[in-house]
């Protein structure tokens, strides 16, 4: 059995299309068809039900797919480990970061790591926490920085990075701007500008509103912090952001207020997938991060 046959089979099973698998693998369709036919002959079972309308996996095909994924993952781990042995400190790390984190914290960590391992390529993808979790889980990301850590998790290893309370941002002409503190219930009739729904911070704020028995009037959603602040400066709504970001805001048009009776915290953590082979580059990045956090806390 050729490992390529399993790769071709898995790709066809994913797309349920020989044509799409051919395009994805950059292999001719006849080559893929021949490989799967050889695999079916070797196993003695049909793997696909080929109707005139749609390609479907047979029961045997589903069983083979489950085991093929395990074999391909094991083969990938083997090749990665051999690459580590051969190339030593070179490699690539794919990291997902939420826009809310900002560059200040992460740039110092990356700079420290690059000084030690200049040949390692670091690719940053800026998306929301939900997509970062998905990327780490499906293997498209090696490491992710996520907001609001899961209380129970069987898929990820987690390092706690920071726990940062949210603060209210209003225009300096706003009625609440003269107060030293605010109650969350004071926001019941306020228009909100929020991060998009694919950001965990969105869920955090909606949940807090629900605890105070109201649904927020959301006038704007965005993935960009500067856009949200611009909306508040334009007197179009109020925003809630972590204190570390709030302390960096320098605008006479904005007033930042803490909450009195409620503490909503943004929890930031670094995650990677459990029971998955980690390259030398990734393992060293995790170790560097742990040491960096011990010093900066």
Buried (B, 14 or more C-beta within 10 A) or exposed (E): EEEEBBBBBBBBBEBEBBEBBBEEBEBEBEEBBEBBEBBBEEBEBBBBEEEEEEBEBBEBBEBBBEEBBEBBEEEEBEEBBEBBEEEEEBBEBBBBBBBBBBEEBBEEBBEBBBEEBEEBEBEBBBBBBBBBBBBBBEEEBBBBBBBBBBEEEEBBBBBEBBEBBBBBBBBBEBEBBEBEEBBBEBBBEBBBBBBBEBBBBBBBBBEBBEEBEBEBEBBBBBBEBEEBBBBBBEBBBBBBBBBBBBEEBEBEEBBBBBBEEBEBBBBBBBBBBEEBBBBBBBEBBBEBBEEBBEEEE
